Amino acid sequence: EGLETARYQLVVSDIPATAEMKDRYLFVRPVGIDRQVLVQRRDSSGNIDIHNQFDLAKRQVAVPAGSPFISRLHNLSREIGDTIYITEDPEYSSEQLIVLTALGEVHNVVVNAGVATPYIKEYPQLDASIEISFNQFQGWALAKRDSTLRDTINTWLSKLPPR
Protein backbone atom coordinates (compact mmCIF):
# COMPACT_ATOMS: atom_id res chain seq x y z
CA GLU A 1 0.00 0.00 0.00
CA GLY A 2 2.85 2.39 0.82
CA LEU A 3 4.29 1.91 -2.65
CA GLU A 4 0.93 2.52 -4.30
CA THR A 5 0.30 5.73 -2.35
CA ALA A 6 3.87 7.01 -2.93
CA ARG A 7 4.64 6.92 0.78
CA TYR A 8 7.59 4.63 -0.04
CA GLN A 9 9.76 4.26 -3.10
CA LEU A 10 11.23 0.87 -2.30
CA VAL A 11 10.43 -2.13 -0.13
CA VAL A 12 13.58 -4.08 0.74
CA SER A 13 12.48 -7.52 1.81
CA ASP A 14 12.38 -11.09 0.55
CA ILE A 15 9.28 -10.63 -1.60
CA PRO A 16 8.38 -13.50 -3.94
CA ALA A 17 8.50 -12.18 -7.50
CA THR A 18 5.37 -14.04 -8.62
CA ALA A 19 3.35 -13.14 -11.72
CA GLU A 20 0.67 -11.54 -9.54
CA MET A 21 3.21 -9.42 -7.68
CA LYS A 22 4.89 -8.40 -10.94
CA ASP A 23 1.51 -7.17 -12.19
CA ARG A 24 1.35 -4.78 -9.23
CA TYR A 25 5.00 -3.77 -8.72
CA LEU A 26 8.36 -3.44 -10.41
CA PHE A 27 11.08 -5.72 -9.07
CA VAL A 28 14.82 -5.33 -9.04
CA ARG A 29 16.81 -8.28 -10.33
CA PRO A 30 16.47 -11.28 -8.02
CA VAL A 31 18.42 -10.95 -4.79
CA GLY A 32 17.85 -14.55 -3.75
CA ILE A 33 15.80 -17.69 -4.05
CA ASP A 34 13.54 -18.99 -1.30
CA ARG A 35 10.33 -20.93 -0.82
CA GLN A 36 7.41 -20.72 1.54
CA VAL A 37 7.06 -23.29 4.31
CA LEU A 38 4.55 -24.11 7.00
CA VAL A 39 5.86 -23.73 10.53
CA GLN A 40 3.97 -25.85 13.03
CA ARG A 41 4.52 -27.05 16.57
CA ARG A 42 5.45 -30.66 17.34
CA ASP A 43 3.51 -32.48 20.02
CA SER A 44 5.19 -33.84 23.16
CA SER A 45 6.21 -36.98 21.25
CA GLY A 46 7.80 -34.95 18.46
CA ASN A 47 5.03 -35.68 15.95
CA ILE A 48 3.52 -33.12 13.60
CA ASP A 49 -0.16 -32.72 12.80
CA ILE A 50 0.17 -31.62 9.17
CA HIS A 51 2.16 -33.99 6.93
CA ASN A 52 1.46 -32.56 3.48
CA GLN A 53 -0.32 -29.71 1.73
CA PHE A 54 -3.62 -31.63 1.61
CA ASP A 55 -3.68 -31.72 5.41
CA LEU A 56 -4.14 -27.93 5.34
CA ALA A 57 -7.80 -28.42 4.37
CA LYS A 58 -10.04 -26.73 6.94
CA ARG A 59 -6.99 -25.57 8.93
CA GLN A 60 -6.12 -22.13 10.21
CA VAL A 61 -2.90 -20.56 8.93
CA ALA A 62 -1.50 -17.23 10.15
CA VAL A 63 0.46 -14.74 8.04
CA PRO A 64 1.36 -11.09 8.57
CA ALA A 65 -1.32 -8.74 7.24
CA GLY A 66 -0.80 -7.92 3.58
CA SER A 67 1.67 -10.76 3.13
CA PRO A 68 2.39 -11.98 -0.41
CA PHE A 69 1.89 -15.50 1.00
CA ILE A 70 -1.88 -14.91 1.03
CA SER A 71 -2.05 -15.27 -2.73
CA ARG A 72 -0.13 -18.56 -2.59
CA LEU A 73 -2.44 -19.91 0.11
CA HIS A 74 -5.53 -19.00 -1.95
CA ASN A 75 -4.02 -20.80 -4.93
CA LEU A 76 -3.11 -23.80 -2.78
CA SER A 77 -6.66 -23.89 -1.42
CA ARG A 78 -7.98 -24.17 -4.99
CA GLU A 79 -5.35 -26.80 -5.83
CA ILE A 80 -6.30 -29.07 -2.93
CA GLY A 81 -10.00 -28.45 -3.52
CA ASP A 82 -10.75 -27.31 0.01
CA THR A 83 -10.66 -24.24 2.22
CA ILE A 84 -7.57 -23.05 4.05
CA TYR A 85 -8.54 -20.46 6.64
CA ILE A 86 -6.10 -17.57 6.50
CA THR A 87 -5.64 -15.23 9.45
CA GLU A 88 -3.92 -11.98 8.54
CA ASP A 89 -2.25 -10.70 11.68
CA PRO A 90 -2.04 -6.89 11.69
CA GLU A 91 0.46 -6.70 14.55
CA TYR A 92 3.11 -9.36 14.07
CA SER A 93 5.87 -10.06 11.55
CA SER A 94 6.75 -13.52 10.24
CA GLU A 95 9.47 -13.83 12.86
CA GLN A 96 7.11 -12.90 15.70
CA LEU A 97 4.47 -15.35 14.44
CA ILE A 98 7.08 -18.12 14.47
CA VAL A 99 7.87 -17.38 18.13
CA LEU A 100 4.14 -17.34 18.95
CA THR A 101 3.88 -20.75 17.27
CA ALA A 102 6.77 -22.02 19.42
CA LEU A 103 4.91 -20.76 22.48
CA GLY A 104 1.69 -22.49 21.36
CA GLU A 105 -0.26 -19.27 20.86
CA VAL A 106 -0.47 -19.70 17.07
CA HIS A 107 -1.00 -23.12 15.46
CA ASN A 108 0.40 -22.70 11.97
CA VAL A 109 2.24 -19.94 10.16
CA VAL A 110 3.54 -19.63 6.60
CA VAL A 111 6.90 -17.90 6.16
CA ASN A 112 9.93 -17.99 3.89
CA ALA A 113 12.21 -20.96 4.60
CA GLY A 114 15.13 -18.58 5.06
CA VAL A 115 13.25 -16.81 7.83
CA ALA A 116 12.19 -20.08 9.48
CA THR A 117 15.60 -21.81 9.54
CA PRO A 118 17.24 -20.01 12.49
CA TYR A 119 14.05 -20.32 14.56
CA ILE A 120 13.78 -24.04 13.87
CA LYS A 121 17.30 -24.41 15.28
CA GLU A 122 16.44 -22.30 18.33
CA TYR A 123 13.05 -23.91 19.02
CA PRO A 124 13.25 -27.72 18.61
CA GLN A 125 9.49 -27.98 19.18
CA LEU A 126 8.95 -26.41 15.74
CA ASP A 127 8.83 -28.08 12.34
CA ALA A 128 9.17 -26.43 8.92
CA SER A 129 9.33 -29.50 6.69
CA ILE A 130 6.11 -28.84 4.73
CA GLU A 131 6.79 -26.80 1.62
CA ILE A 132 3.99 -24.50 0.53
CA SER A 133 5.58 -23.23 -2.68
CA PHE A 134 8.26 -24.08 -5.18
CA ASN A 135 11.50 -22.12 -5.05
CA GLN A 136 10.78 -18.52 -6.02
CA PHE A 137 13.00 -15.63 -6.95
CA GLN A 138 12.99 -13.04 -4.19
CA GLY A 139 13.28 -9.36 -4.95
CA TRP A 140 12.79 -5.86 -3.74
CA ALA A 141 9.64 -4.11 -4.91
CA LEU A 142 9.07 -0.64 -6.31
CA ALA A 143 5.99 1.16 -7.54
CA LYS A 144 5.31 0.77 -11.26
CA ARG A 145 6.20 4.44 -11.79
CA ASP A 146 9.78 4.01 -10.51
CA SER A 147 11.53 2.29 -13.44
CA THR A 148 14.47 4.71 -13.30
CA LEU A 149 15.12 3.89 -9.65
CA ARG A 150 14.80 0.16 -10.43
CA ASP A 151 17.38 0.48 -13.21
CA THR A 152 19.76 2.36 -10.89
CA ILE A 153 19.42 -0.29 -8.18
CA ASN A 154 19.91 -3.09 -10.73
CA THR A 155 23.12 -1.43 -11.90
CA TRP A 156 24.33 -1.18 -8.32
CA LEU A 157 23.37 -4.83 -7.59
CA SER A 158 25.22 -6.03 -10.67
CA LYS A 159 28.45 -4.52 -9.28
CA LEU A 160 28.20 -6.43 -5.99
CA PRO A 161 30.13 -9.69 -5.65
CA PRO A 162 27.94 -12.80 -6.00
CA ARG A 163 26.62 -14.33 -2.77
TAHU-V926473 format. One record per residue. N is the residue number from 1. SS is DSSP state (H for helix, E for strand, L for the rest). BURIAL is + if it has 16 or more other ideal C-beta (glycine too) atoms within 10 Angstrom, else -. D_CENTER is the distance of its C-alpha to the mean C-alpha in Angstrom with 2 decimals. Layout:
{{N,SS,BURIAL,D_CENTER} {N,SS,BURIAL,D_CENTER}}
This chain:
{{1,L,-,17.02} {2,L,-,18.36} {3,L,+,18.39} {4,L,-,20.15} {5,L,-,22.70} {6,L,-,23.39} {7,L,-,22.59} {8,L,-,20.39} {9,L,-,20.92} {10,E,+,17.83} {11,E,-,14.28} {12,E,-,13.66} {13,E,-,10.09} {14,E,+,7.78} {15,E,+,7.19} {16,E,+,7.32} {17,L,+,11.04} {18,L,+,11.58} {19,H,-,15.04} {20,H,-,14.19} {21,H,+,12.55} {22,H,-,15.56} {23,H,-,17.85} {24,H,-,16.90} {25,E,+,16.53} {26,E,+,18.01} {27,E,+,16.10} {28,L,+,17.75} {29,L,-,18.26} {30,L,-,15.38} {31,L,+,14.94} {32,E,-,13.23} {33,E,-,11.84} {34,E,+,8.94} {35,L,+,7.61} {36,E,+,5.45} {37,E,+,7.94} {38,E,+,9.73} {39,E,+,11.29} {40,E,+,14.74} {41,E,+,18.04} {42,L,-,21.00} {43,L,-,24.34} {44,L,-,27.41} {45,L,-,28.29} {46,L,-,24.99} {47,L,-,24.10} {48,L,-,20.85} {49,L,-,20.95} {50,L,+,18.40} {51,L,-,19.39} {52,L,-,17.76} {53,H,+,15.74} {54,H,-,19.02} {55,H,-,19.26} {56,H,+,16.48} {57,L,-,19.25} {58,L,-,20.32} {59,L,+,17.83} {60,E,-,15.98} {61,E,+,12.22} {62,E,+,10.91} {63,E,+,7.95} {64,E,+,8.84} {65,L,-,11.19} {66,L,-,10.50} {67,L,+,6.71} {68,L,+,6.25} {69,H,+,4.87} {70,H,+,8.49} {71,H,-,10.12} {72,H,+,9.01} {73,H,+,10.23} {74,H,-,13.31} {75,H,-,14.02} {76,H,+,13.80} {77,H,+,16.08} {78,H,-,18.51} {79,H,-,18.44} {80,H,-,19.44} {81,L,-,21.83} {82,L,-,21.00} {83,L,-,19.17} {84,L,+,15.92} {85,E,-,16.20} {86,E,+,13.20} {87,E,-,13.76} {88,E,-,12.33} {89,E,+,13.29} {90,L,-,14.98} {91,L,-,15.84} {92,L,+,13.25} {93,L,-,10.31} {94,H,+,7.69} {95,H,-,10.64} {96,H,-,13.16} {97,H,+,11.79} {98,H,+,11.96} {99,H,+,15.49} {100,H,+,16.39} {101,H,+,15.58} {102,H,+,17.83} {103,L,-,20.41} {104,L,-,20.37} {105,L,-,19.60} {106,L,+,16.37} {107,L,+,16.51} {108,E,+,13.09} {109,E,+,9.53} {110,E,+,6.28} {111,E,+,4.13} {112,E,+,4.44} {113,H,+,8.16} {114,H,-,9.52} {115,H,+,8.58} {116,H,+,9.93} {117,H,-,13.01} {118,H,-,15.20} {119,H,+,14.82} {120,H,+,15.79} {121,H,-,18.79} {122,H,-,19.68} {123,L,+,19.42} {124,L,-,21.10} {125,L,-,20.81} {126,E,+,17.10} {127,E,+,15.95} {128,E,+,12.81} {129,E,-,14.80} {130,E,+,13.46} {131,E,-,11.35} {132,L,+,9.58} {133,L,+,9.51} {134,L,-,11.86} {135,L,-,11.47} {136,E,+,10.30} {137,E,-,11.78} {138,E,+,9.92} {139,E,+,12.06} {140,E,+,13.31} {141,E,+,14.15} {142,E,+,17.66} {143,E,+,19.63} {144,L,-,21.55} {145,L,-,24.73} {146,L,+,23.88} {147,H,-,24.65} {148,H,-,27.09} {149,H,-,24.66} {150,H,+,22.18} {151,H,-,25.16} {152,H,-,26.19} {153,H,+,22.85} {154,H,-,22.81} {155,H,-,26.36} {156,H,-,25.52} {157,H,-,22.59} {158,H,-,25.02} {159,H,-,27.44} {160,L,-,25.20} {161,L,-,25.86} {162,L,-,23.43} {163,L,-,21.01}}
